[in-house]
Amino acid sequence: MCLFQLREVALIMKTISSRSIVVLDEPCQGTSLQEGVPLAWALCEALAQTKAFVFVATHLHPLTKLANVYPRIIK
């Protein structure tokens, strides 16, 4: 994840509310699966604990398993 993406994520997490709509297109793009999956997983977990509507488009298939952990997540 590049510095620009980290700054965007930090801003999202700082300002997110129940009225927010967050759209993430390929979080952790440009990282290896070994590095990208844990980063994207942690980000999605943090977003799942908010009351915002979050849509994530990703090629990181392990993230679909989040739906087994968090009932609010739909794959």
TORDO-808016 format. One record per residue (C-alpha): residue number from 1; residue in three letters; chain; x, y, z. Coordinates in nm, 4 decimals, padded with zeros to 6 digits. Layout:
BEGIN
+-----+---------+--------+----------+----------+----------+
: num : residuo : cadena :        x :        y :        z :
+-----+---------+--------+----------+----------+----------+
: NUM :     ALA :      A :        X :        Y :        Z :
...
+-----+---------+--------+----------+----------+----------+
END
This chain:
BEGIN
+-----+---------+--------+----------+----------+----------+
: num : residuo : cadena :        x :        y :        z :
+-----+---------+--------+----------+----------+----------+
:   1 :     MET :      A :  00.0000 :  00.0000 :  00.0000 :
:   2 :     CYS :      A :  00.1526 :  00.3303 : -00.0995 :
:   3 :     LEU :      A :  00.1762 :  00.6353 :  00.1229 :
:   4 :     PHE :      A : -00.1026 :  00.8108 : -00.0702 :
:   5 :     GLN :      A : -00.3408 :  00.5177 : -00.0078 :
:   6 :     LEU :      A : -00.2491 :  00.5100 :  00.3603 :
:   7 :     ARG :      A : -00.3265 :  00.8803 :  00.3907 :
:   8 :     GLU :      A : -00.6644 :  00.8263 :  00.2223 :
:   9 :     VAL :      A : -00.7472 :  00.5371 :  00.4560 :
:  10 :     ALA :      A : -00.6449 :  00.7449 :  00.7576 :
:  11 :     LEU :      A : -00.8739 :  01.0280 :  00.6429 :
:  12 :     ILE :      A : -01.1631 :  00.7864 :  00.5859 :
:  13 :     MET :      A : -01.1230 :  00.6309 :  00.9302 :
:  14 :     LYS :      A : -01.0960 :  00.9725 :  01.0943 :
:  15 :     THR :      A : -01.4091 :  01.1159 :  00.9319 :
:  16 :     ILE :      A : -01.6359 :  00.8120 :  00.8829 :
:  17 :     SER :      A : -01.9881 :  00.8248 :  01.0248 :
:  18 :     SER :      A : -02.3160 :  00.6372 :  01.0032 :
:  19 :     ARG :      A : -02.4047 :  00.8618 :  00.7078 :
:  20 :     SER :      A : -02.0894 :  00.7725 :  00.5116 :
:  21 :     ILE :      A : -02.0676 :  00.5702 :  00.1941 :
:  22 :     VAL :      A : -01.7193 :  00.4296 :  00.1382 :
:  23 :     VAL :      A : -01.6201 :  00.2771 : -00.1961 :
:  24 :     LEU :      A : -01.2844 :  00.1006 : -00.2143 :
:  25 :     ASP :      A : -01.1542 : -00.0150 : -00.5506 :
:  26 :     GLU :      A : -00.8753 : -00.2688 : -00.5148 :
:  27 :     PRO :      A : -00.7456 : -00.1903 : -00.1659 :
:  28 :     CYS :      A : -00.3766 : -00.2793 : -00.1351 :
:  29 :     GLN :      A : -00.3392 : -00.2740 : -00.5114 :
:  30 :     GLY :      A :  00.0191 : -00.3288 : -00.6174 :
:  31 :     THR :      A :  00.1109 : -00.5428 : -00.3189 :
:  32 :     SER :      A :  00.1740 : -00.9158 : -00.3181 :
:  33 :     LEU :      A : -00.1023 : -01.1457 : -00.1954 :
:  34 :     GLN :      A :  00.1119 : -01.2257 :  00.1070 :
:  35 :     GLU :      A :  00.1254 : -00.8579 :  00.2065 :
:  36 :     GLY :      A : -00.1996 : -00.7308 :  00.0574 :
:  37 :     VAL :      A : -00.4452 : -00.9754 :  00.2106 :
:  38 :     PRO :      A : -00.3584 : -00.9023 :  00.5767 :
:  39 :     LEU :      A : -00.3604 : -00.5263 :  00.5140 :
:  40 :     ALA :      A : -00.6895 : -00.5312 :  00.3263 :
:  41 :     TRP :      A : -00.8392 : -00.7713 :  00.5834 :
:  42 :     ALA :      A : -00.7507 : -00.5361 :  00.8692 :
:  43 :     LEU :      A : -00.8934 : -00.2393 :  00.6791 :
:  44 :     CYS :      A : -01.2170 : -00.4235 :  00.6011 :
:  45 :     GLU :      A : -01.2486 : -00.5377 :  00.9624 :
:  46 :     ALA :      A : -01.2116 : -00.1799 :  01.0828 :
:  47 :     LEU :      A : -01.4712 : -00.0605 :  00.8315 :
:  48 :     ALA :      A : -01.7079 : -00.3461 :  00.9245 :
:  49 :     GLN :      A : -01.7130 : -00.2194 :  01.2808 :
:  50 :     THR :      A : -01.8497 :  00.1173 :  01.1686 :
:  51 :     LYS :      A : -02.2088 :  00.1947 :  01.0765 :
:  52 :     ALA :      A : -02.1152 :  00.3264 :  00.7315 :
:  53 :     PHE :      A : -02.2155 :  00.1596 :  00.4054 :
:  54 :     VAL :      A : -01.8980 :  00.0156 :  00.2559 :
:  55 :     PHE :      A : -01.8496 : -00.1344 : -00.0895 :
:  56 :     VAL :      A : -01.5207 : -00.3080 : -00.1707 :
:  57 :     ALA :      A : -01.4166 : -00.4298 : -00.5160 :
:  58 :     THR :      A : -01.1153 : -00.6583 : -00.4960 :
:  59 :     HIS :      A : -00.9321 : -00.9468 : -00.6574 :
:  60 :     LEU :      A : -00.8158 : -01.0639 : -00.3134 :
:  61 :     HIS :      A : -01.0463 : -01.3653 : -00.2851 :
:  62 :     PRO :      A : -00.9566 : -01.4475 :  00.0778 :
:  63 :     LEU :      A : -01.1464 : -01.1304 :  00.1761 :
:  64 :     THR :      A : -01.4733 : -01.3073 :  00.0920 :
:  65 :     LYS :      A : -01.4223 : -01.5104 :  00.4116 :
:  66 :     LEU :      A : -01.4951 : -01.1939 :  00.6100 :
:  67 :     ALA :      A : -01.8625 : -01.2705 :  00.5437 :
:  68 :     ASN :      A : -01.8239 : -01.5773 :  00.7659 :
:  69 :     VAL :      A : -01.6978 : -01.3611 :  01.0536 :
:  70 :     TYR :      A : -01.9154 : -01.0503 :  01.0219 :
:  71 :     PRO :      A : -02.2880 : -01.1014 :  00.9546 :
:  72 :     ARG :      A : -02.3180 : -00.7500 :  00.8070 :
:  73 :     ILE :      A : -02.0778 : -00.8391 :  00.5239 :
:  74 :     ILE :      A : -02.2309 : -00.9746 :  00.2040 :
:  75 :     LYS :      A : -02.0185 : -01.1263 : -00.0687 :
+-----+---------+--------+----------+----------+----------+
END
